[in-house]
Amino acid sequence: MKLLNDLFSTDYGLMSTTGIGFMLCMAAFFLRMFLVKMNEPPAPKVAGQQTLTEGA
């Protein structure tokens, strides 16, 4: 109980909780973003546009 009391009542505990929550939200955002991007069809190639594999 002392652990939970320190976690939610001290400045360092609240900052830790905020940091952990922020990182979990950021992980969920990036997971969703990458999954959506992976399932998108490739964009059509514009004339004159080079890809990374074609070189400069």
N, C-alpha and C positions, 0 to 999 in steps of 0.2 A: 504494500500500500504506500510505503514511503516513496517508491519509485514513481508511481502514478501521481502522487501528490507533488513531487518535484517536477515531473514532466509538464503538468498543467498549471502550476502556480508560480514557477520561477521564470525570470527573464530568459535564461539560457534554455530552459525546457520548452518554453513557448516558441523560441526561435528555432529550436531543433524540430519541433512539430510542424512549424510553418515551412521549414526547408524540406522536410520529408514529404509533406503534402504537395509542395510546389514541384518537386522532382517526380512524384507519381503522376501528377496531372500532365507534366511535360512529356513523360514516357507514353502516356495514353494518347496524347495529341500526335506525337511522332509516329506511333504504331498505326494509328488510324490514317494519317497522311500517307505513310509509305504503302500501306495496303491499298489505298485508293489509287495511288500513282502506279503501282505495279499492275493493276487491272485495267488501266487505260490503254486504248489502242495507240500505237505510235503515231506521232504527228506526221502529216505528209511532208515530203522533202520539197523545199522551195528551190527553184532553179538557181544554180550558182552557190548553193549552200554546201559546205563541206561537213563531213562528220568527223569524229575524233579518230576513226580508224583509217581515213583516207590520207591523213597527214596534212601538212601546211603548204 
